[in-house]
Amino acid sequence: MKCANCGKGVMYGHEVSHAKNRTKRLFKPNLHPARVMVDGIMRRVRLCTKCLRRLKEEMIGGKRFIKTQGPVSTSV
């Protein structure tokens, strides 16, 4: 469960009750499937909502999705 662009993944923490009792919990990233052009090929990748919003903003602005970090590379 990692974003293909930024690498955002699962984080660990505590649920804290009103009485300050702490129990372990997971914070999962909000991932959504998306079809993105990668090296000239349309691929299905899982992107977090922040990367998905940035992708949509850049496509509306006439730019293409240029990846700055993470394991998946995109073409210009």
N, CA, C and O atoms as a DFTB+ gen file, in Angstrom:
304 C
 N C O
     1  1       0.834      -1.183       0.000
     2  2       0.000       0.000       0.000
     3  2       0.880       1.248       0.000
     4  3       1.076       1.889       1.033
     5  1       1.402       1.577      -1.174
     6  2       2.202       2.789      -1.317
     7  2       1.777       3.536      -2.558
     8  3       1.369       2.934      -3.551
     9  1       1.873       4.844      -2.496
    10  2       1.595       5.676      -3.665
    11  2       2.713       5.452      -4.679
    12  3       3.890       5.452      -4.318
    13  1       2.346       5.260      -5.953
    14  2       3.340       5.000      -6.986
    15  2       4.181       6.233      -7.282
    16  3       5.276       6.101      -7.829
    17  1       3.709       7.423      -6.941
    18  2       4.443       8.641      -7.244
    19  2       5.302       9.104      -6.070
    20  3       6.517       9.244      -6.214
    21  1       4.699       9.340      -4.929
    22  2       5.448       9.927      -3.811
    23  2       5.934       8.896      -2.799
    24  3       6.777       9.213      -1.960
    25  1       5.416       7.656      -2.860
    26  2       5.859       6.622      -1.932
    27  2       5.204       6.679      -0.569
    28  3       5.638       5.998       0.360
    29  1       4.159       7.488      -0.439
    30  2       3.448       7.578       0.840
    31  2       2.877       6.213       1.187
    32  3       2.251       5.573       0.342
    33  1       3.084       5.760       2.418
    34  2       2.644       4.435       2.816
    35  2       1.986       4.447       4.185
    36  3       1.591       5.494       4.698
    37  1       1.877       3.266       4.761
    38  2       1.231       3.089       6.047
    39  2       2.092       3.707       7.144
    40  3       3.315       3.568       7.141
    41  1       1.433       4.399       8.093
    42  2       2.119       4.954       9.262
    43  2       1.505       4.332      10.512
    44  3       0.344       3.924      10.501
    45  1       2.276       4.261      11.573
    46  2       1.823       3.668      12.814
    47  2       1.674       4.742      13.872
    48  3       2.390       5.743      13.863
    49  1       0.732       4.524      14.791
    50  2       0.539       5.488      15.864
    51  2      -0.353       4.895      16.935
    52  3      -0.483       3.677      17.052
    53  1      -0.965       5.770      17.714
    54  2      -1.837       5.353      18.799
    55  2      -3.196       6.019      18.684
    56  3      -3.302       7.180      18.288
    57  1      -4.236       5.270      19.035
    58  2      -5.536       5.880      19.297
    59  2      -5.491       6.293      20.757
    60  3      -5.089       5.507      21.615
    61  1      -5.897       7.507      21.042
    62  2      -5.848       8.005      22.416
    63  2      -7.266       8.337      22.855
    64  3      -7.926       9.197      22.272
    65  1      -7.727       7.642      23.896
    66  2      -9.076       7.877      24.402
    67  2      -9.081       9.100      25.314
    68  3      -8.033       9.673      25.613
    69  1     -10.278       9.488      25.752
    70  2     -10.403      10.628      26.661
    71  2      -9.639      10.380      27.960
    72  3      -9.134      11.315      28.582
    73  1      -9.559       9.112      28.361
    74  2      -8.837       8.749      29.581
    75  2      -7.341       8.565      29.327
    76  3      -6.613       8.086      30.197
    77  1      -6.890       8.944      28.144
    78  2      -5.486       8.851      27.735
    79  2      -4.994       7.407      27.619
    80  3      -3.791       7.161      27.705
    81  1      -5.907       6.447      27.425
    82  2      -5.490       5.072      27.152
    83  2      -5.025       5.013      25.706
    84  3      -5.688       5.535      24.810
    85  1      -3.886       4.379      25.486
    86  2      -3.328       4.317      24.129
    87  2      -3.382       2.891      23.599
    88  3      -2.948       1.948      24.260
    89  1      -3.927       2.752      22.387
    90  2      -3.933       1.468      21.702
    91  2      -3.330       1.679      20.321
    92  3      -3.484       2.744      19.723
    93  1      -2.643       0.657      19.820
    94  2      -1.968       0.776      18.530
    95  2      -2.985       0.863      17.397
    96  3      -4.054       0.257      17.470
    97  1      -2.653       1.617      16.349
    98  2      -3.504       1.726      15.168
    99  2      -2.661       2.017      13.941
   100  3      -1.484       2.359      14.053
   101  1      -3.266       1.881      12.770
   102  2      -2.615       2.155      11.498
   103  2      -3.240       3.378      10.853
   104  3      -4.454       3.570      10.914
   105  1      -2.411       4.199      10.238
   106  2      -2.884       5.296       9.404
   107  2      -2.594       4.880       7.974
   108  3      -1.432       4.827       7.572
   109  1      -3.637       4.583       7.195
   110  2      -3.452       4.119       5.825
   111  2      -3.594       5.284       4.853
   112  3      -4.419       6.170       5.075
   113  1      -2.797       5.301       3.769
   114  2      -2.921       6.370       2.773
   115  2      -4.202       6.206       1.970
   116  3      -4.691       5.091       1.789
   117  1      -4.741       7.313       1.493
   118  2      -5.971       7.306       0.701
   119  2      -5.589       7.104      -0.761
   120  3      -5.410       8.073      -1.499
   121  1      -5.463       5.832      -1.184
   122  2      -5.007       5.508      -2.532
   123  2      -6.183       5.256      -3.469
   124  3      -7.203       4.694      -3.071
   125  1      -6.022       5.681      -4.718
   126  2      -7.031       5.466      -5.751
   127  2      -6.350       4.983      -7.022
   128  3      -5.255       5.441      -7.346
   129  1      -6.986       4.059      -7.755
   130  2      -6.393       3.627      -9.022
   131  2      -6.512       4.730     -10.069
   132  3      -7.521       5.433     -10.127
   133  1      -5.482       4.877     -10.890
   134  2      -5.493       5.897     -11.939
   135  2      -4.739       5.357     -13.143
   136  3      -3.816       4.553     -13.010
   137  1      -5.154       5.819     -14.331
   138  2      -4.442       5.463     -15.553
   139  2      -3.542       6.639     -15.910
   140  3      -4.019       7.750     -16.142
   141  1      -2.225       6.384     -15.953
   142  2      -1.242       7.435     -16.160
   143  2      -0.298       7.003     -17.276
   144  3       0.027       5.822     -17.403
   145  1       0.137       7.960     -18.077
   146  2       1.112       7.690     -19.130
   147  2       2.494       7.541     -18.495
   148  3       3.021       8.491     -17.916
   149  1       3.077       6.349     -18.604
   150  2       4.402       6.071     -18.046
   151  2       5.275       5.546     -19.175
   152  3       5.006       4.481     -19.729
   153  1       6.313       6.288     -19.513
   154  2       7.233       5.921     -20.595
   155  2       6.494       5.655     -21.902
   156  3       6.843       4.729     -22.635
   157  1       5.483       6.455     -22.196
   158  2       4.725       6.330     -23.440
   159  2       3.677       5.240     -23.420
   160  3       3.043       4.985     -24.445
   161  1       3.472       4.585     -22.282
   162  2       2.492       3.507     -22.157
   163  2       1.495       3.877     -21.071
   164  3       1.883       4.336     -19.996
   165  1       0.197       3.676     -21.350
   166  2      -0.820       3.904     -20.321
   167  2      -0.744       2.766     -19.314
   168  3      -0.848       1.596     -19.682
   169  1      -0.562       3.109     -18.045
   170  2      -0.473       2.109     -16.993
   171  2      -1.441       2.443     -15.886
   172  3      -1.783       3.604     -15.663
   173  1      -1.876       1.409     -15.197
   174  2      -2.704       1.607     -14.007
   175  2      -1.789       1.658     -12.801
   176  3      -1.000       0.742     -12.568
   177  1      -1.895       2.728     -12.040
   178  2      -1.090       2.883     -10.830
   179  2      -2.010       3.327      -9.706
   180  3      -3.114       3.817      -9.942
   181  1      -1.541       3.149      -8.491
   182  2      -2.303       3.598      -7.324
   183  2      -1.660       4.884      -6.835
   184  3      -0.481       4.901      -6.480
   185  1      -2.443       5.968      -6.818
   186  2      -1.939       7.269      -6.404
   187  2      -2.701       7.747      -5.183
   188  3      -3.892       7.471      -5.035
   189  1      -2.007       8.470      -4.304
   190  2      -2.689       9.100      -3.177
   191  2      -3.476      10.300      -3.712
   192  3      -3.212      10.773      -4.817
   193  1      -4.416      10.777      -2.950
   194  2      -5.290      11.848      -3.417
   195  2      -4.521      13.133      -3.684
   196  3      -4.900      13.898      -4.571
   197  1      -3.457      13.388      -2.944
   198  2      -2.661      14.592      -3.169
   199  2      -1.992      14.549      -4.541
   200  3      -1.998      15.547      -5.261
   201  1      -1.417      13.410      -4.908
   202  2      -0.784      13.266      -6.224
   203  2      -1.831      13.279      -7.331
   204  3      -1.583      13.813      -8.413
   205  1      -2.999      12.696      -7.070
   206  2      -4.067      12.670      -8.059
   207  2      -4.570      14.084      -8.343
   208  3      -4.821      14.430      -9.497
   209  1      -4.719      14.901      -7.302
   210  2      -5.136      16.296      -7.484
   211  2      -4.090      17.070      -8.268
   212  3      -4.426      17.852      -9.157
   213  1      -2.814      16.849      -7.936
   214  2      -1.743      17.546      -8.645
   215  2      -1.714      17.147     -10.118
   216  3      -1.483      17.986     -10.988
   217  1      -1.945      15.883     -10.391
   218  2      -1.999      15.392     -11.760
   219  2      -3.119      16.085     -12.533
   220  3      -2.907      16.540     -13.657
   221  1      -4.303      16.167     -11.941
   222  2      -5.439      16.805     -12.603
   223  2      -5.196      18.298     -12.811
   224  3      -5.544      18.832     -13.865
   225  1      -4.607      18.981     -11.833
   226  2      -4.318      20.411     -11.970
   227  2      -3.326      20.658     -13.100
   228  3      -3.500      21.587     -13.887
   229  1      -2.293      19.833     -13.183
   230  2      -1.281      20.025     -14.212
   231  2      -1.828      19.710     -15.596
   232  3      -1.427      20.340     -16.574
   233  1      -2.742      18.739     -15.694
   234  2      -3.324      18.412     -16.991
   235  2      -4.277      19.514     -17.442
   236  3      -4.358      19.802     -18.636
   237  1      -5.000      20.136     -16.512
   238  2      -5.905      21.241     -16.846
   239  2      -5.093      22.454     -17.264
   240  3      -5.499      23.185     -18.168
   241  1      -3.953      22.682     -16.625
   242  2      -3.094      23.818     -16.938
   243  2      -2.305      23.638     -18.222
   244  3      -1.514      24.514     -18.574
   245  1      -2.491      22.534     -18.934
   246  2      -1.791      22.307     -20.185
   247  2      -0.439      21.652     -20.021
   248  3       0.257      21.413     -21.009
   249  1      -0.050      21.355     -18.782
   250  2       1.233      20.698     -18.543
   251  2       1.007      19.188     -18.465
   252  3      -0.130      18.718     -18.427
   253  1       2.076      18.463     -18.442
   254  2       1.985      17.024     -18.258
   255  2       2.486      16.670     -16.875
   256  3       3.153      17.469     -16.217
   257  1       2.160      15.467     -16.443
   258  2       2.540      15.010     -15.114
   259  2       4.020      14.674     -15.103
   260  3       4.434      13.686     -15.709
   261  1       4.817      15.476     -14.428
   262  2       6.253      15.250     -14.331
   263  2       6.549      14.802     -12.911
   264  3       6.334      15.549     -11.957
   265  1       7.037      13.598     -12.778
   266  2       7.302      13.033     -11.478
   267  2       8.642      13.535     -10.957
   268  3       9.618      13.599     -11.705
   269  1       8.690      13.891      -9.679
   270  2       9.921      14.392      -9.095
   271  2      10.588      13.367      -8.197
   272  3      11.794      13.437      -7.964
   273  1       9.803      12.403      -7.685
   274  2      10.371      11.391      -6.804
   275  2       9.498      10.150      -6.830
   276  3       8.368      10.205      -7.315
   277  1       9.997       9.029      -6.319
   278  2       9.224       7.797      -6.259
   279  2       9.673       6.781      -7.294
   280  3      10.513       7.087      -8.140
   281  1       9.122       5.572      -7.235
   282  2       9.608       4.483      -8.072
   283  2       9.117       4.490      -9.517
   284  3       9.776       3.885     -10.362
   285  1       7.996       5.139      -9.853
   286  2       7.454       5.111     -11.214
   287  2       7.893       6.366     -11.953
   288  3       7.763       7.469     -11.422
   289  1       8.411       6.218     -13.168
   290  2       8.827       7.395     -13.944
   291  2       7.802       7.691     -15.011
   292  3       7.179       6.773     -15.546
   293  1       7.613       8.981     -15.336
   294  2       6.673       9.391     -16.364
   295  2       7.427      10.063     -17.486
   296  3       8.519      10.595     -17.285
   297  1       6.840      10.037     -18.671
   298  2       7.500      10.660     -19.808
   299  2       6.909      12.033     -20.081
   300  3       5.765      12.304     -19.716
   301  1       7.672      12.885     -20.710
   302  2       7.229      14.244     -21.006
   303  2       6.733      14.332     -22.420
   304  3       6.315      15.401     -22.862
